[in-house]
């Protein structure tokens, strides 16, 4: 019985982590699309950095995206966060 409970808990944790990862990846992809429209092509290292941001940081960037005017503004924001 204890093993079954442990297995079920492990499955739940794995599902939660997968769900969170999917949310993070989806937000990152949407922000990258918006940033491409606003700023044009982004350097690969900037895209990689955005993909590695936490969900909280991605949400902060989503709020900031309206006031970003150029790539240096985005790079500066990434350096701070």
FENCOR-V817967 format. One record per residue. N is the residue number from 1. OMEGA is omega in degrees with one decimal (999 if undefined). Layout:
N,OMEGA
N,OMEGA
This chain:
1,179.4
2,179.4
3,179.1
4,178.5
5,178.0
6,178.6
7,179.2
8,179.2
9,177.7
10,177.7
11,179.0
12,180.0
13,178.5
14,178.3
15,179.4
16,179.0
17,178.4
18,178.5
19,178.7
20,179.0
21,178.5
22,177.2
23,-179.2
24,-178.6
25,179.5
26,178.6
27,179.6
28,-179.1
29,178.8
30,178.6
31,178.2
32,177.7
33,179.5
34,179.1
35,176.3
36,178.9
37,-175.8
38,-171.1
39,-176.0
40,-177.0
41,179.6
42,175.1
43,-178.3
44,-178.1
45,176.6
46,177.5
47,179.0
48,179.7
49,179.7
50,179.0
51,-177.8
52,-178.9
53,174.9
54,177.6
55,179.3
56,179.3
57,176.8
58,178.0
59,175.6
60,178.8
61,178.3
62,177.4
63,-175.6
64,-171.5
65,-178.8
66,-177.2
67,175.6
68,-177.9
69,-176.9
70,-180.0
71,178.3
72,176.4
73,178.9
74,-179.7
75,178.5
76,178.5
77,179.7
78,179.3
79,-179.5
80,-175.4
81,999
